[in-house]
Amino acid sequence: MRNRHHLLGWAAVLLVTLAASYWAFWGVLEAFHEGWWKPTLAGRLLQLLAYLAPALVLAGLAAVAIRFPRVGAVLFSMVGIVIAALMIWDGAYFGLFITATLTLVPALVGLLFLFGRPVPKRAAYGLVLGLPLALIVGLGIEPVIRVSTRHDDGDRGARLVRGSGVTLLWAPAGPGWTREGLVSWEQAVRRAQHLTADGTALADTPQNVWRLPTREEVVCSLTRGGANAGGTWDAARERPHYARRPDKESPLWDPYAPLIYLWTSEEADDRRAWIVVYHGGVYAKPKAVGSPSFGFRAVRAATDDPAKGGDKDA
């Protein structure tokens, strides 16, 4: 009977360690990918904490359950029930795996802790707390260095960007550069068509001065460390190549805005269009997507005529 209790207890520890480690892996990567954009350091640290919260909560509850099994069993069961109720109430669905991780796993872990007792406890603490923490620290080193050394000159105006064989004027912040995202592909195409010559307003009729960039144009214009990233577009294989991996930097990006995906002018099919990520990835996404991460920045050919927008060298 004692061995059965030990096995059930270790099953609970292993299960919650796997769940916490998954969320640690996801959280630290996403925190520095779609997160880390708030204008203040305190805001960015709160974002980081929010992304790491599932891993920290699971590991913390497991530590409580190892010390106080019945209390931990109740807490885990309540977490699963509350999350399931919130998902049903909100009508949210995140896929089978994530849904199970958020609802069924806590309930099952609570049941296992109710009848199980992991021994030795010191090893159980070490596993459930140590592995998620090791993942957070190990995976967080590179992105912490990267985001702390991003180039940002603070200029959100129209920028003349000379890339790898591509020179374009990129629209200033405003209706032609949606730094807050929330724009579908169709909206992006329409707004670019209606954008006035100086890029600061939308006209009632199409102006056809600005447009969305192609995949190749974005790839060739991305930067890292304040210099062109050496991006080229392999048209035959439809994939980019870079001398150095790009990052979310000026002049193309605002590091302190949620936008991380730029719509391009190219359609993948009737339902999808191509986007380019700040790190250089190119993917086909549903045209109707309109999350804070998705937006556009209009471009036009470079010109020396101030009446057509007043090009400014980046």
Secondary structure, 3 states (H helix, E strand, C coil): CHHHHHHHHHHHHHHHHHHHHHHHHHHHHHHCCCCCCCCCHHHHHHHHHHHHHHHHHHHHHHHHHHHCHHHHHHHHHHHHHHHHHHHHHHCCCCCHHHHHHHCHHHHHHHHHHHHCCCCCHHHHHHHHHHHHHHHHHHHHHHHHHHHHCCCCCCCCCCEEEECCCCEEEECCCECCECCCCCCCHHHHHHHHHHECCCCCCECCCCCCCCECCCHHHHHHHCEECCEECCCEEECCCCEEECCCCCCCCCCCCCCCCCCCEEEEEEECCCCEEEEEECCCCEEEEECCCCCCCEECECEEECCCCHHHCCCCEC
